[in-house]
Amino acid sequence: MAGNTFGTLFRITTFGESHGTALGVTIDGCPAGIPLDEAVVQKELDRRRPGAHAAASDGTPDLRGGRLNPAMTSRKEDDSCEILSGVFEGKTTGTPIAIVVRNTNQKSEDYGDIAFKYRPGHADYPFRAKYGVRDYRGGGRSSGRETIGRVAAGAIAKAVLEREGIAVRAWTSEAVGIPCETFDEGAIEQNAMRACDGAAADKMLARIIELKAAGDSGGGIISCRISGLPAGLGEPVFDKLDALLARAVLSVGAIKGIEFGAGFAAARMTGSEHNDAMRSGTATAGGAEPGAPLSGKPDFLTNHAGGILGGLSTGADVVFRAAVKPVSSISIQQQTIDTDGRDCDIEVRGRHDVCLCPRIVPVIEAMAALTVLDLLLQQKALR
């Protein structure tokens, strides 16, 4: 199997399967001298791990005990990470970093019935068509647990970017057909949906409970903001910043679409509406001569471009939204075929999420951080 490696200078390779012994990642190209220990990585893994819990009644996040988050699978894994290499006395050494997370709560017997049936919405059939074999226990490499390695590597990338004044933040802006009506950044980690609107999060959870009772699932939309980027990050042709971010985000299994800034709404706008007007801000303040080097950055009065023009960052926040499909594993009876090509019915058993949005938030952050850090290192190398 090819395609398990991502990045050019900050390069990661993920490994492992949902019901295998362990999952993990190797990271090459991390700068030396970055403070790092398991706690840095574990913080991010705890945000994506299965069995994470809903916020307590007072809004305090309860990640390792308390009430089960109804949006998430009942499979409870600690997802405790171990750094095997690349760190000495609490700092990165510049050598490859290896991180492993061991599976401890597999129930492979739940999947015996689908060993010879293809699950609708899953990659079972194309996997078999391509490789002639498939790991039916939880999807193998196509399982959402593959993202453990991405999130672990993303935790390190975020730590490096923080030293550069760059921050990546994602949140649920819509789930199970219910959009957020307000934006409160402080609410994101205070509700079980990681939504930017606490009242909307309550409605989402109520709808999720209904879907779960019906054996069904739902999707949603994740929004992401990258702030603190210098102007000019990216390349103007094939390696545009938005193209690389799209590739990174669309590599996440549940993502079916992405838009930057105004996105598809731009198709219904005029040029005068869509163009982001600029004022001098700190760029030409003080009466700089025309053509003089910019001493700062302009103020954009709007951000319909999503912080990217011509494939290059403008210095404004990079903003995008990603569409998350409904969870494919549902207990409602569905029509399918078996491995001999005969028509049959299937009811998917096992422990599955109802909505992926709260768990996919840190995955989107990780992929954005990995993309930006890789480009930043490339730009520094060229200079």
N, C-alpha and C positions, 0 to 999 in steps of 0.2 A: 504494500500500500504506500503510495506516494502522497505528498501534500500534507505532511504532519508538521512541517516547519514554516515559521512565519518570521519575516523581518530580514533586513540586510546587514546592518551593523549590530543592532540590538536584536539578536536572533534567538528564537525559542523553538523547542521541539517538545510537543506533548506526547504522552504515552499512557497506555492502560485502557481497560474496559470497565463497564459498569459493574460486572459481576466477577471481575478478575481479582487477583491478589491486591493490587494497588494501582493508583494512578499518579501521574506526576509530570514534571517538566524539567528540561535542562535549558539553561539560559547562558548564551555566549555573548560577550560584548558589553557586559555591565561595567561601567567605570569603577575603578578602585576607590576605596575610601568612603563608600556610602554606608552610614550606620544601618545595620541589618541584623535582625534575629527572628526567631520563629514568631514572636508576638506581632511583628509588623505584617507578616503574611497571614497569620491566623485571624487577625482582625477582619481582613477582607474575605477569607474563606468562611468565617462565621456568618457573613452577610448572605452568602449564596448557598450555604449548606442545607440539605433536606432536614425536615423536622424542626426548622427554626420556628420560633413561637411569636404569637401576637403580642402587641404591646399590652401592658397591664392597664387596669381601669384608670389609673392616673396619667396614662400616656407614656410611662417609662418603658423603654424597650426591654423585653424579656427574651433574650436570645438563647439561653441554655436551660430554661426551666419555665414552668407555668403552663399557660394555655396554648394548645396546639393551634397554629395558624391554619385556618380552614382552606386557604388557597393552595397549601403545599402538601406534598406527599407525606404519608405517615411513616415512611422509611426514615429512621433516625440514625444518622451517622455523625460521629464527632468531627470527622474530617480534620483530625489533628495532623499538622504538617511536621515534617522533619527535614531540616536542611542538611544535606549530606556533604556538600563541598562548596568552595568558593567564598567562605566567610572565616575570618580569623580575628579573634578578640573583638567581636562585635562589629566588624567592618568588612565590606567586600574587598577581595584581593585582586580583582580583575580577571581571575581565572573562572572557568565555567562553574555556574551554580546549579546544583541538582537538588530538587525538592520532591519529596514523596509523601503521598497520603494513602494510607491503607484502608481498604474496604473492610468493614466489620459486621455489617448487618444485611448481607445478601439473603434473598429468599428465592433461589433459582427455581425451586419447585413450582413457584407460581407461574412459570413460563412454559411448563411441559406441554400444555394444550396448543401452544402456538408454534411448536417446533416444526410442524408441517403445514402451517397456515400463514399466509401473508397478512399482516395487520394493515388495514386502510390508514393512509396518512403517514405511515412509517416508511423507512428506507429498506424494508425487508426484501422486496422484490428486486429493486435495482442492485442491491448488494449481492444477492444470489446470482443475478444475471452477469455482474461484472467479475466476481471472484470465484463463483462456483461453490461457495460456502458462506454461511453467515452465523454469527453468534446471536442466537435468538434470546439469550438471557438479558433482557433489558436493553437490547439494541447494540451491545458491544461498543465499538468506537463511535457509533452515531448517537449514543446516549448523551443526555445533558450532563452526565458526570464527567465527560471529557473536558468540560469547561473548568474543572478544578485547576488544571495546569495553567490555563489562560489567566484565571483570577490570581493565582499565586505569582505568576510572572508580572501581571499587571500591578500587583501591590508594590513590587520593586520599582517598576517603571514610574509609578505615581510618586514614590519616595524621591527618585532622581529628579523628576519634573518639579516637585515642590521646592527643591533647592534653586530652581531656575525661575521661581515665581509663577509657575503654570499649574492650574488646578483643573481637574476633570470632575464633573458632577452630573449624575443622571437621576431620573426619577420617573415614576409612573404618571403619565398625564391622561391616560384613559385605560380602563379595563372593563371587560365584560359588557361593553356598550355604554358605560357610564363615564363621561368626561369630567375632568377637574374644572371647576368654575373659577377658582382663585389660585394664586401662586403664593405659597408660604414655604420658603426653603427650610425653615425650622421644623416644619411638620413632617418632612420626608422620612426621617428615621424614627419618628414617633408613632407611626401607624403600620399595621401589618402589610399594607399594600405598597409601602414606600411611595405613596402618592403625595403630591404637592398641595393637596386640599384634604384636610382631615374629615370634613363632612362628606365629601365624595367618597373617601376611603370606606366610611361606614356603609354607604350604599353599595359599594363594590362587594364588600364582604357579605352583605345580606344576599346579593344576587349570586355570589359564589356558593353560598350554603344551599340555595335553591338548585343550582346546577349540579352540585355534588349529590344531592338527594335524588336527582333525576338520572344520575350516572353520566352526565354530560360535562363539557368543559367550555372555556372561553379564552379569548385573546385580549389584545390591548395595544397600547402605544407607549413606547419609552422615549422620553426626551433627554437630550444630553447637551451640556454646555461646556466648552473648553475655553477658559479665560487665562489671560496673561501671555498669549502667544505673541512673539514678535511679528512684525509685518514681513512678508516675503518667504514664509516657510512653505515648502512644496516646490514642484517643478511645473513649468508651463504647459507641457504636452502630455505625455503618457502617465507621468507620475504626479498628476495634480493632487493637491491635498484632499479635495473632496472625493476624487476617484479612489485614493488609497484608503480613506476612512470608510467609504462604501464597501470596498472589498473586504476590509477587516470586519465590519459589522455584519455584512451578509454571509460571512463564513460561520456565523453562529447559527446553529441548526434551526432554531424556531423563527428566525427573522425572514420576513417575506417582502420587505420594502423599506426604502429609506428616502428621506427628503431633507434638503438643506434650506435653512431660512424659510422663505415663503413657499418653497417646494412646488408642488403641483398647482397651488393657487396662483403661481406666477403666470400660468397659461391663460388666466382670465384677467390679468392686470395689463394696463398700458405701460409703456416705457416710462412715462412721467410718474406713474404710481410706483413702479418697481425699483427704479434707480434710487440708490441710497445717497441722498444729498450730503455734502460735506461742508464743514466749516473749519476755520483755521485751528481752533483748539490750541494745542501746544506745538503744532507743526511749523506754522509760519508766524507765530506770535512775535511781536516786536518789529514787524515790518521787514521781514527777510526779503532779500532781492529775489526776483523770479529766477528759478533754476538753481538756487542755493540749496545745499544739502538739507534735508529735513532734520530738525533737531528734536522732534518728538513725533507724535502721531495725530492725525486729524480727528475731529469729532464727526462720527456718522450720525445723522439725524434719525435714520431708521436702519434696520439690519435685514432687509429682505434677501440679501445675498448670503446670509448666514455666516458672515465673516470671511468669505472666500471669493476672490475675483480672479479670473484667469488661472485658476488652480493654485493661487498663492493666498496665504493668509493676509488679511488687511490690518490686523492689530485689534479689530473688534472681536467680540466673543464669537467663536465658532459654535453654531447651534444646528442640531439636526434632530430628526424624529425617526424612529424605527418601528415598523409594524411587527407585532408578535402574533403568530398564528395561534389558534386554539390548540390545546394539548390534544395530541392524536390518540392517546390511550384513554378510551372511554369504555364503560361497562355496558353500554347499549348494544344490542345485537346488530351486527352489520353484515352485509354481503361481501364475500371475498372469494378467493380461490385457494386451493391447497398447492403444495409443491409439485403435484402431478397434473396441475392445470384443471382440476375439477371444481365446479361451483360448490361452495359451502357457506356456512354462517360462522361468525366468530363473536365472542364476548371476551374482551380483554380483561384478564384478572391482574392482580398485583397491586402495588401501592404507587399511586401516581398523583401528580399535581392536578389541580383543577384549573389554575391560571398561573402561567410562568412569570408574570410581570415582576413581582417582588424579588424573585431570585435572579432574574436576568439583568436587573439594574447593575449589579457589580460586574457582570460579564461585559456589558456594553462599556462601562467605564474602563475596564481592563483593556479591551481592544482599542479604544480611542487612545489611551495612554501609551500603549505599545507602539501604535502608529506614529504618534507625535514624537515620542522619544527617539525612535529610529530615524525619522526625518531630521530631527534636531542634531543628532550625532553626525549624520551625513553632511549637513550644512556646515557644521563646525570643522569637519574633516576637509571639506573643499576649500575652506578659508584658511 
